[in-house]
């Protein structure tokens, strides 16, 4: 067990037994992160939402199968699996979403190192990809002297046995910084780590009206601590609206994606280089680097059977995520119940809303019969799904939609107890440090963090243990 910046001692560490057992000695001076909460589900197959119909469950299983498929450039026995690259970050959805099981977040052992040289690829592993660090994608703040913000994939297919005569080079990510935190290197590069998709269908099913009503709730308390928000999609606003239809977007670190289908389509193209019916053009059209595949690489399979196979991969991915159960919290204890009270008292819940509710009639496999599993369901996500100013300390200099350079979606906290890496770039594995990093010039969380730091040490520890119980 370790803590960045050395704010607790070995003597204090020895007082912590395991799991959620917080130190009770009166000498406790600083809260400590007890670490990733163990759970019976570690490494187990992901669970579907309770109440799915037989048809919904069949589509969930089909989506899971494709979510875990290892993609190749060419030569697979069917249309599934072909199209990797020419530039990519990994070769399967589940390599990035694996902790504590498929659908989660970055695993303890980074799969990107093995992926980068698979099938004879000649990639060098970038400085910010390390075996005990998070899966990372890289975005350039500027490119060729103008604002950029897009993903620059870390690997290329050059040298792979299934890539033919492709000859392209990796981007230049130097100079290097701290490999584990990703800090201190090339100032033009920022990083993102995978967001968990557990319970994502419930998030998708929350009506805009519920999000807006929650935004307006507790207005006096929010004003008092500096949490702001309004429904306009202007730069610097606190709701990120779709440029297509004006509704609230909600997926991704800056809430930049509207739906799970959009989320899946973008990731397939951007993270694996696989074009699809939402993003039909290749991001890199270099001749000899397409593997002989038609574009888009992923499309509907009209002649396939069984019926589920007519879906494209991105539709199957969306079905899997839509029907994936949310994380299961640990049983409450006296300490975590007090921690939950402190979480609300200091103001964390003003952004990390404990529960929202899905719509009354959410369609899944039928446009006329609502899905029981998705309709009228509580969503214990601990997020308001809005974007907030997080200050200069977390600012990444990139604008996506109406989320500006220092704005991020309130990260859902369900499942945080079993996550390894925190914040948008995975700079820390210590949940205490992640809390402290919410405070910096311009952050809406400054007064909340001051209130947290003013708590008695045991109340701070109980709050941390509450978070690790989620």
Secondary structure per residue as TSV (DSSP state, phi and psi in degrees):
chain	resnum	aa	ss	phi	psi
A	1	X	-	360.0	136.5
A	2	X	-	-142.3	164.4
A	3	X	-	-139.3	128.2
A	4	X	G	-64.2	150.7
A	5	X	G	68.7	5.5
A	6	X	G	60.0	45.4
A	7	X	-	-92.7	2.8
A	8	X	S	-139.0	164.2
A	9	X	-	-105.3	166.5
A	10	X	H	-61.7	-35.7
A	11	X	H	-62.4	-40.1
A	12	X	H	-68.1	-41.5
A	13	X	H	-58.0	-40.6
A	14	X	T	-65.0	-16.5
A	15	X	T	-78.5	-17.8
A	16	X	-	-85.3	121.6
A	17	X	-	-78.4	-66.4
A	18	X	S	-175.9	168.5
A	19	X	T	51.8	-123.1
A	20	X	T	-99.6	13.2
A	21	X	-	-78.1	108.9
A	22	X	-	-87.4	152.2
A	23	X	-	-64.6	143.1
A	24	X	-	-115.7	-1.1
A	25	X	-	-65.0	142.1
A	26	X	T	-67.4	-9.5
A	27	X	T	-82.5	-3.1
A	28	X	-	-56.7	122.8
A	29	X	-	-113.0	-27.0
A	30	X	S	-139.9	145.5
A	31	X	-	-70.0	150.3
A	32	X	-	-129.1	149.7
A	33	X	-	-82.3	117.0
A	34	X	-	-69.9	-6.2
A	35	X	-	96.1	-180.0
A	36	X	S	-59.6	126.6
A	37	X	-	-71.2	124.6
A	38	X	-	-69.0	151.4
A	39	X	-	-150.0	152.6
A	40	X	T	-62.6	-21.4
A	41	X	T	-88.1	0.3
A	42	X	T	-54.4	119.6
A	43	X	T	75.5	-2.2
A	44	X	S	-77.7	163.9
A	45	X	-	-60.9	145.7
A	46	X	-	-67.6	146.8
A	47	X	-	-93.1	140.7
A	48	X	B	-78.7	163.2
A	49	X	-	-57.2	142.2
A	50	X	T	-68.6	146.2
A	51	X	T	89.3	8.7
A	52	X	-	-68.2	147.3
A	53	X	-	-74.8	169.9
A	54	X	H	-61.1	-38.6
A	55	X	H	-67.8	-44.3
A	56	X	H	-60.4	-41.5
A	57	X	H	-65.2	-37.6
A	58	X	H	-62.6	-41.8
A	59	X	H	-70.8	-33.6
A	60	X	H	-59.9	-47.4
A	61	X	H	-66.3	-38.9
A	62	X	H	-63.3	-43.6
A	63	X	H	-64.1	-39.6
A	64	X	H	-61.3	-42.4
A	65	X	H	-59.3	-43.4
A	66	X	H	-74.5	-33.8
A	67	X	H	-60.9	-28.6
A	68	X	T	-101.4	3.0
A	69	X	-	-69.2	133.7
A	70	X	-	-82.7	118.8
A	71	X	-	-81.3	147.2
A	72	X	B	-127.3	167.7
A	73	X	S	-71.1	-48.7
A	74	X	S	-161.0	164.5
A	75	X	-	96.7	1.9
A	76	X	-	-68.2	158.9
A	77	X	S	-74.2	-14.7
A	78	X	S	-141.0	-177.9
A	79	X	S	-66.7	-23.5
A	80	X	T	-70.6	137.6
A	81	X	T	95.7	-12.6
A	82	X	B	-92.8	147.8
A	83	X	-	116.4	2.1
A	84	X	-	-54.3	133.4
A	85	X	-	87.7	-161.9
A	86	X	S	-65.3	-23.5
A	87	X	E	-118.2	140.3
A	88	X	E	-158.0	162.4
A	89	X	S	-106.7	-30.0
A	90	X	-	-158.1	179.1
A	91	X	S	-120.8	9.9
A	92	X	-	-159.3	148.9
A	93	X	H	-59.5	-41.0
A	94	X	H	-74.2	-11.2
A	95	X	H	-69.8	-32.0
A	96	X	H	-88.8	-30.0
A	97	X	S	-112.3	81.8
A	98	X	-	-134.5	-9.2
A	99	X	B	-110.9	122.2
A	100	X	S	-86.5	-5.9
A	101	X	S	-156.9	177.3
A	102	X	T	-56.6	128.6
A	103	X	T	108.6	-11.5
A	104	X	S	-85.8	-135.8
A	105	X	B	-122.0	-162.2
A	106	X	-	-58.8	133.0
A	107	X	-	-79.3	172.3
A	108	X	S	-66.8	-35.0
A	109	X	S	-107.7	117.6
A	110	X	-	-68.4	119.4
A	111	X	T	-76.2	-12.7
A	112	X	H	-64.1	-29.7
A	113	X	H	-63.3	-45.4
A	114	X	H	-69.9	-37.4
A	115	X	H	-63.3	-37.3
A	116	X	H	-62.9	-25.0
A	117	X	T	-116.5	9.7
A	118	X	G	-61.4	147.6
A	119	X	G	57.4	26.8
A	120	X	G	85.6	9.3
A	121	X	-	-58.6	145.8
A	122	X	-	-100.8	22.3
A	123	X	-	-66.1	144.0
A	124	X	-	-90.8	142.9
A	125	X	-	-79.0	120.5
A	126	X	-	-60.8	157.6
A	127	X	T	-61.4	-25.8
A	128	X	T	-93.9	4.3
A	129	X	-	-107.1	114.1
A	130	X	-	-134.0	155.4
A	131	X	T	-60.3	-34.5
A	132	X	T	-104.7	17.6
A	133	X	S	-108.2	176.7
A	134	X	-	-78.9	158.4
A	135	X	-	-60.5	130.1
A	136	X	-	-131.2	142.7
A	137	X	E	-107.6	153.4
A	138	X	E	-112.9	135.1
A	139	X	E	-122.1	138.5
A	140	X	E	-93.0	130.2
A	141	X	S	-66.3	-41.7
A	142	X	E	-132.1	153.4
A	143	X	E	-142.8	129.2
A	144	X	T	56.0	34.0
A	145	X	T	83.2	3.4
A	146	X	E	-126.0	160.5
A	147	X	E	-58.7	137.4
A	148	X	-	-122.5	-88.8
A	149	X	-	88.0	-4.2
A	150	X	-	-89.2	164.6
A	151	X	B	-74.0	133.0
A	152	X	-	-114.7	102.7
A	153	X	-	-58.8	145.2
A	154	X	S	-81.3	-23.4
A	155	X	E	-121.0	159.5
A	156	X	E	-130.0	163.5
A	157	X	-	-87.0	-0.6
A	158	X	T	-52.4	129.1
A	159	X	T	93.6	-16.8
A	160	X	-	-67.1	145.2
A	161	X	T	-63.4	-25.0
A	162	X	T	-101.2	14.0
A	163	X	S	-105.6	2.6
A	164	X	T	62.9	-135.6
A	165	X	T	-100.9	29.6
A	166	X	-	-68.2	131.8
A	167	X	-	-136.8	87.6
A	168	X	-	-130.2	161.4
A	169	X	-	-111.6	154.8
A	170	X	-	-69.6	156.4
A	171	X	-	-65.8	162.5
A	172	X	-	-92.1	113.2
A	173	X	-	-103.0	4.2
A	174	X	-	-79.2	158.4
A	175	X	S	-78.1	159.2
A	176	X	-	-82.7	157.7
A	177	X	-	-129.3	-149.8
A	178	X	-	-74.2	118.2
A	179	X	T	-64.2	-34.9
A	180	X	T	-78.5	-44.9
A	181	X	T	-86.3	-21.6
A	182	X	-	76.4	7.9
A	183	X	-	-98.3	153.9
A	184	X	S	86.3	4.8
A	185	X	S	-99.3	-144.2
A	186	X	-	-53.4	118.1
A	187	X	T	-73.5	-8.8
A	188	X	T	-90.1	-1.7
A	189	X	E	-116.1	133.2
A	190	X	E	-121.5	160.9
A	191	X	E	-122.0	153.8
A	192	X	E	-132.3	143.7
A	193	X	-	-109.8	163.0
A	194	X	-	-64.4	139.8
A	195	X	-	-89.7	136.8
A	196	X	-	-61.5	150.0
A	197	X	-	-115.1	10.8
A	198	X	T	-61.5	129.6
A	199	X	T	71.3	15.3
A	200	X	H	-63.7	-31.0
A	201	X	H	-64.9	-33.8
A	202	X	H	-67.1	-39.3
A	203	X	H	-63.8	-43.1
A	204	X	H	-60.5	-30.4
A	205	X	T	-87.7	2.8
A	206	X	B	-79.1	123.6
A	207	X	-	-66.0	151.4
A	208	X	H	-55.4	-39.6
A	209	X	H	-60.6	-33.9
A	210	X	H	-68.9	-42.0
A	211	X	H	-64.3	-43.0
A	212	X	H	-68.9	-38.6
A	213	X	H	-64.3	-40.3
A	214	X	H	-66.9	-35.5
A	215	X	H	-62.0	-35.5
A	216	X	H	-82.4	-15.7
A	217	X	T	-72.4	153.7
A	218	X	T	54.3	39.1
A	219	X	H	-60.4	-39.3
A	220	X	H	-65.6	-45.4
A	221	X	H	-64.3	-39.4
A	222	X	H	-66.1	-41.8
A	223	X	H	-63.8	-39.4
A	224	X	H	-62.6	-35.8
A	225	X	H	-100.4	0.2
A	226	X	T	92.3	13.9
A	227	X	-	-85.5	122.2
A	228	X	-	-118.4	168.0
A	229	X	-	174.6	147.1
A	230	X	-	-155.8	162.2
A	231	X	S	-83.5	3.0
A	232	X	-	-86.1	145.6
A	233	X	-	-91.8	39.7
A	234	X	S	-84.6	157.4
A	235	X	T	-55.3	130.6
A	236	X	T	89.0	-2.7
A	237	X	-	-76.4	174.6
A	238	X	S	-110.4	12.1
A	239	X	-	-126.2	129.6
A	240	X	-	-99.2	111.0
A	241	X	B	-101.4	147.0
A	242	X	-	-65.0	133.1
A	243	X	T	-71.9	-13.2
A	244	X	T	-83.9	-48.9
A	245	X	T	-130.3	2.0
A	246	X	-	80.5	6.5
A	247	X	-	-89.6	168.8
A	248	X	B	-78.1	125.6
A	249	X	-	-86.1	157.4
A	250	X	-	-152.9	-3.3
A	251	X	B	-111.8	144.7
A	252	X	S	100.7	163.9
A	253	X	T	-60.7	-28.3
A	254	X	T	-114.5	22.5
A	255	X	S	52.3	40.1
A	256	X	-	-84.5	-14.9
A	257	X	B	-108.5	138.9
A	258	X	-	-78.6	-44.1
A	259	X	S	-137.4	167.7
A	260	X	H	-67.1	-31.8
A	261	X	H	-65.9	-43.7
A	262	X	H	-64.9	-41.8
A	263	X	H	-59.4	-44.6
A	264	X	H	-67.7	-43.9
A	265	X	H	-64.0	-42.0
A	266	X	H	-65.8	-46.1
A	267	X	H	-62.7	-40.1
A	268	X	H	-61.2	-40.5
A	269	X	H	-79.5	-46.0
A	270	X	H	-79.7	-40.8
A	271	X	H	-87.7	-29.7
A	272	X	H	-118.9	-4.5
A	273	X	-	73.1	21.5
A	274	X	-	-101.5	110.1
A	275	X	-	-69.6	154.0
A	276	X	-	-152.4	-176.5
A	277	X	S	-73.7	-14.6
A	278	X	S	-87.1	-33.0
A	279	X	S	-129.8	79.4
A	280	X	-	-77.6	-15.8
A	281	X	S	-96.5	147.8
A	282	X	-	-69.4	141.7
A	283	X	S	-71.8	-26.9
A	284	X	-	-130.2	112.4
A	285	X	-	-100.2	24.2
A	286	X	-	-54.2	127.1
A	287	X	T	-56.5	149.9
A	288	X	T	73.6	3.6
A	289	X	-	-115.6	18.1
A	290	X	S	-105.3	0.6
A	291	X	T	65.5	14.8
A	292	X	T	74.6	11.1
A	293	X	-	-87.2	147.9
A	294	X	-	-73.2	156.0
A	295	X	S	-116.9	144.0
A	296	X	S	-67.9	149.8
A	297	X	S	-63.2	-38.2
A	298	X	S	-107.9	123.6
A	299	X	-	-148.6	177.3
A	300	X	-	-66.8	146.2
A	301	X	-	-108.6	83.8
A	302	X	T	-61.3	-33.5
A	303	X	T	-97.1	4.3
A	304	X	-	-82.2	159.6
A	305	X	S	-145.8	150.5
A	306	X	S	-69.9	-174.4
A	307	X	G	-58.7	-34.1
A	308	X	G	-61.7	-27.4
A	309	X	G	-71.8	-12.2
A	310	X	G	-68.0	-19.9
A	311	X	S	-70.5	148.8
A	312	X	-	-73.7	166.7
A	313	X	H	-60.8	-42.0
A	314	X	H	-66.4	-32.1
A	315	X	H	-67.6	-38.9
A	316	X	H	-67.5	-40.3
A	317	X	H	-58.8	-45.5
A	318	X	H	-62.9	-40.0
A	319	X	H	-61.8	-44.3
A	320	X	H	-59.6	-49.8
A	321	X	H	-65.0	-37.0
A	322	X	H	-64.9	-31.8
A	323	X	T	-106.9	13.6
A	324	X	B	-84.7	130.7
A	325	X	-	-67.6	151.7
A	326	X	-	-74.9	168.3
A	327	X	-	-63.4	151.9
A	328	X	-	-104.4	120.9
A	329	X	-	-73.5	163.8
A	330	X	-	-75.8	157.1
A	331	X	-	-58.2	143.4
A	332	X	-	-69.3	148.2
A	333	X	-	-125.9	172.2
A	334	X	H	-58.5	-39.9
A	335	X	H	-66.5	-45.1
A	336	X	H	-72.6	-30.1
A	337	X	H	-65.3	-41.6
A	338	X	H	-65.9	-38.9
A	339	X	H	-60.9	-38.6
A	340	X	H	-64.2	-40.0
A	341	X	H	-62.5	-44.1
A	342	X	H	-66.7	-36.2
A	343	X	H	-55.9	-41.3
A	344	X	H	-77.9	-39.2
A	345	X	H	-63.4	-39.6
A	346	X	T	-80.5	-13.2
A	347	X	T	109.0	4.0
A	348	X	G	-58.4	-37.7
A	349	X	G	-72.3	-8.2
A	350	X	G	-68.3	-26.2
A	351	X	T	-108.3	-44.4
A	352	X	S	-85.7	71.4
A	353	X	-	-59.6	123.1
A	354	X	S	-59.4	-43.1
A	355	X	-	-144.2	132.9
A	356	X	E	-120.5	176.0
A	357	X	E	-131.0	139.9
A	358	X	B	-73.4	169.4
A	359	X	-	-68.3	165.9
A	360	X	S	-77.3	-21.5
A	361	X	S	-146.2	83.9
A	362	X	-	-96.3	122.8
A	363	X	-	-80.3	144.2
A	364	X	S	-128.1	-90.1
A	365	X	S	-89.7	-1.8
A	366	X	-	-140.7	135.9
A	367	X	S	-82.2	-9.9
A	368	X	S	-112.9	-24.2
A	369	X	S	-113.6	107.7
A	370	X	-	-61.5	151.3
A	371	X	-	-75.8	120.7
A	372	X	T	-62.2	-36.6
A	373	X	T	-69.0	-23.3
A	374	X	T	-109.3	-15.7
A	375	X	T	-93.9	137.9
A	376	X	T	54.0	41.7
A	377	X	-	-107.8	138.2
A	378	X	E	-70.2	141.9
A	379	X	E	-121.3	100.4
A	380	X	-	-87.5	59.7
A	381	X	-	-87.9	-19.5
A	382	X	-	57.4	54.0
A	383	X	-	-158.2	147.8
A	384	X	-	-94.4	-3.8
A	385	X	-	63.2	17.5
A	386	X	-	-99.0	165.8
A	387	X	E	-103.2	141.3
A	388	X	E	-132.9	152.7
A	389	X	E	-70.3	123.4
A	390	X	B	-109.9	7.6
A	391	X	-	85.7	175.9
A	392	X	T	-68.7	-26.2
A	393	X	T	-68.0	-30.0
A	394	X	T	-108.6	-8.5
A	395	X	-	-55.5	137.9
A	396	X	-	-111.4	-1.1
A	397	X	S	75.7	10.2
A	398	X	-	-118.7	138.2
A	399	X	-	-106.7	130.4
A	400	X	B	-131.1	122.8
A	401	X	T	60.0	-127.1
A	402	X	T	-102.8	13.0
A	403	X	B	-90.7	116.5
A	404	X	-	-82.6	-171.9
A	405	X	T	-60.4	-24.5
A	406	X	T	-118.9	18.8
A	407	X	E	-104.9	139.5
A	408	X	E	-141.5	151.3
A	409	X	E	-64.6	140.7
A	410	X	-	-59.8	113.9
A	411	X	-	-66.3	125.3
A	412	X	-	-58.7	135.2
A	413	X	-	-98.1	-6.8
A	414	X	T	-63.2	134.7
A	415	X	T	85.0	-1.5
A	416	X	G	-63.8	-24.5
A	417	X	G	-63.8	-21.0
A	418	X	G	-113.4	14.2
A	419	X	-	-89.1	151.7
A	420	X	S	-100.7	-38.9
A	421	X	-	-117.7	145.2
A	422	X	B	-128.3	160.8
A	423	X	S	71.1	167.7
A	424	X	T	-63.9	-26.4
A	425	X	T	-109.1	3.8
A	426	X	-	68.3	30.5
A	427	X	-	-70.5	-16.3
A	428	X	B	-144.2	152.3
A	429	X	S	-108.9	8.3
A	430	X	-	-106.7	116.0
A	431	X	H	-66.9	-27.6
A	432	X	H	-65.8	-45.4
A	433	X	H	-62.3	-39.1
A	434	X	H	-61.2	-39.4
A	435	X	H	-63.3	-48.9
A	436	X	H	-61.3	-33.3
A	437	X	T	-69.7	-8.8
A	438	X	T	-70.6	-15.9
A	439	X	-	-101.0	122.4
A	440	X	S	-168.5	165.7
A	441	X	T	-52.8	126.7
A	442	X	T	90.9	-1.2
A	443	X	B	-82.4	137.5
A	444	X	T	-70.5	-12.3
A	445	X	T	-93.7	1.5
A	446	X	H	-56.8	-48.2
A	447	X	H	-69.0	-33.0
A	448	X	H	-64.2	-43.2
A	449	X	H	-67.7	-35.7
A	450	X	H	-60.4	-41.7
A	451	X	H	-66.6	-39.2
A	452	X	H	-60.9	-45.6
A	453	X	H	-67.7	-20.9
A	454	X	H	-85.4	-9.3
A	455	X	S	-66.8	151.0
A	456	X	-	-57.8	147.4
A	457	X	H	-52.9	-38.5
A	458	X	H	-68.8	-35.8
A	459	X	H	-66.7	-38.0
A	460	X	H	-60.1	-45.1
A	461	X	H	-64.1	-39.8
A	462	X	H	-63.7	-37.5
A	463	X	H	-63.9	-44.2
A	464	X	H	-61.4	-43.8
A	465	X	H	-65.4	-33.4
A	466	X	H	-61.0	-46.2
A	467	X	H	-61.8	-40.2
A	468	X	H	-73.1	-10.0
A	469	X	H	-86.8	-12.4
A	470	X	-	-77.0	360.0
